[in-house]
Amino acid sequence: MDEKQSRELTILGFAGSLRRGSYNRALLRALQEETPPGMRLEVFEIDGVPLYNEDVESAGEPEGVARFKEAIRAADGVIVVTPEYNHGVPGVTKNAIDWASRPPHQSPLDGKPVAILGASPGITGTARGQSQLRQAFEFTNSYCMPQPEILVYRAHEKFDAEGRLTDAKTREFLGKFLTAFEQWVRRLQP
Ligand SMILES: Cc1cc2nc3c(=O)[nH]c(=O)nc-3n(C[C@H](O)[C@H](O)[C@H](O)COP(=O)(O)O)c2cc1C
């Protein structure tokens, strides 16, 4: 196995919810527990990323944005765990991606392998939000993993009161998802 195939990958994960009891942040923690040996998943909290404003950006990136972009740049891949709001991508998720997408063609998202998953108490499990997010990653020129998809529906039945994933089937899917993402990232290594 050559160095490219064996080196430990650094993956950055962030959740598109600021809620303390967020199912999506809980799902991200469960992903961390399931990472395969060749991968380290670091969690980034996006609560320090302000609302996008081009005037602010022109005057100099806020510290929270600079840290976010540097963390993406340093990572081999990015995992976004997001809720769905009103059949779309929540503003919090999209706002963070909008900051990270700058400047176009030279942003830390350009050419970056990404993966999307999400959890919702509803029965569609963020399906529409995930599709919409894939469109955004077309413009950022990010390589969004097509399959497998993870849609955690009826999330309130799959986590305990402490936010620990209790559903064995979902946990098994997370392992498969991460193994697939590891292969996706290694395939796209420069
Ligand atoms: C403004 C708003 C819009 C929502 N729209 C949807 C929706 O379109 N589809 C869905 O499945 N859930 C929707 N929900 C419910 C969220 O899936 C639910 O609040 C979820 O727990 C949010 O994710 P979190 O637990 O990670 O914070 C919505 C919630 C809010 C607050």
Ligand as a Chemical Component Dictionary entry (heavy atoms), coordinates in Angstrom:
data_LIG
# 
_chem_comp.id                   LIG 
_chem_comp.type                 NON-POLYMER 
_chem_comp.pdbx_formal_charge   0 
_chem_comp.three_letter_code    LIG 
# 
loop_
_chem_comp_atom.comp_id 
_chem_comp_atom.atom_id 
_chem_comp_atom.alt_atom_id 
_chem_comp_atom.type_symbol 
_chem_comp_atom.charge 
_chem_comp_atom.model_Cartn_x 
_chem_comp_atom.model_Cartn_y 
_chem_comp_atom.model_Cartn_z 
_chem_comp_atom.pdbx_ordinal 
LIG C1  C1  C 0 -37.887 26.723 10.981 1  
LIG C2  C2  C 0 -38.000 25.231 10.981 2  
LIG C3  C3  C 0 -38.358 24.581 9.814  3  
LIG C4  C4  C 0 -38.413 23.185 9.781  4  
LIG N1  N1  N 0 -38.686 22.557 8.607  5  
LIG C5  C5  C 0 -38.566 21.203 8.528  6  
LIG C6  C6  C 0 -38.659 20.538 7.263  7  
LIG O1  O1  O 0 -38.842 21.137 6.227  8  
LIG N2  N2  N 0 -38.499 19.182 7.239  9  
LIG C7  C7  C 0 -38.258 18.464 8.389  10 
LIG O2  O2  O 0 -38.117 17.242 8.303  11 
LIG N3  N3  N 0 -38.177 19.070 9.592  12 
LIG C8  C8  C 0 -38.325 20.423 9.690  13 
LIG N4  N4  N 0 -38.205 21.059 10.896 14 
LIG C9  C9  C 0 -38.021 20.263 12.097 15 
LIG C10 C10 C 0 -36.534 19.983 12.311 16 
LIG O3  O3  O 0 -36.199 18.850 11.537 17 
LIG C11 C11 C 0 -36.287 19.713 13.792 18 
LIG O4  O4  O 0 -36.518 20.897 14.535 19 
LIG C12 C12 C 0 -34.879 19.191 14.035 20 
LIG O5  O5  O 0 -34.812 18.678 15.336 21 
LIG C13 C13 C 0 -33.834 20.270 13.811 22 
LIG O6  O6  O 0 -32.547 19.714 13.841 23 
LIG P1  P1  P 0 -31.663 19.668 15.162 24 
LIG O7  O7  O 0 -32.333 18.684 16.094 25 
LIG O8  O8  O 0 -30.334 19.194 14.705 26 
LIG O9  O9  O 0 -31.616 21.045 15.767 27 
LIG C14 C14 C 0 -38.157 22.446 10.967 28 
LIG C15 C15 C 0 -37.825 23.137 12.124 29 
LIG C16 C16 C 0 -37.731 24.497 12.152 30 
LIG C17 C17 C 0 -37.313 25.206 13.421 31 
# 
loop_
_chem_comp_bond.comp_id 
_chem_comp_bond.atom_id_1 
_chem_comp_bond.atom_id_2 
_chem_comp_bond.value_order 
_chem_comp_bond.pdbx_ordinal 
LIG C1  C2  SING 1  
LIG C2  C3  SING 2  
LIG C2  C16 DOUB 3  
LIG C3  C4  DOUB 4  
LIG C4  N1  SING 5  
LIG C4  C14 SING 6  
LIG N1  C5  DOUB 7  
LIG C5  C6  SING 8  
LIG C5  C8  SING 9  
LIG C6  O1  DOUB 10 
LIG C6  N2  SING 11 
LIG N2  C7  SING 12 
LIG C7  O2  DOUB 13 
LIG C7  N3  SING 14 
LIG N3  C8  DOUB 15 
LIG C8  N4  SING 16 
LIG N4  C9  SING 17 
LIG N4  C14 SING 18 
LIG C9  C10 SING 19 
LIG C10 O3  SING 20 
LIG C10 C11 SING 21 
LIG C11 O4  SING 22 
LIG C11 C12 SING 23 
LIG C12 O5  SING 24 
LIG C12 C13 SING 25 
LIG C13 O6  SING 26 
LIG O6  P1  SING 27 
LIG P1  O7  DOUB 28 
LIG P1  O8  SING 29 
LIG P1  O9  SING 30 
LIG C14 C15 DOUB 31 
LIG C15 C16 SING 32 
LIG C16 C17 SING 33 
# 
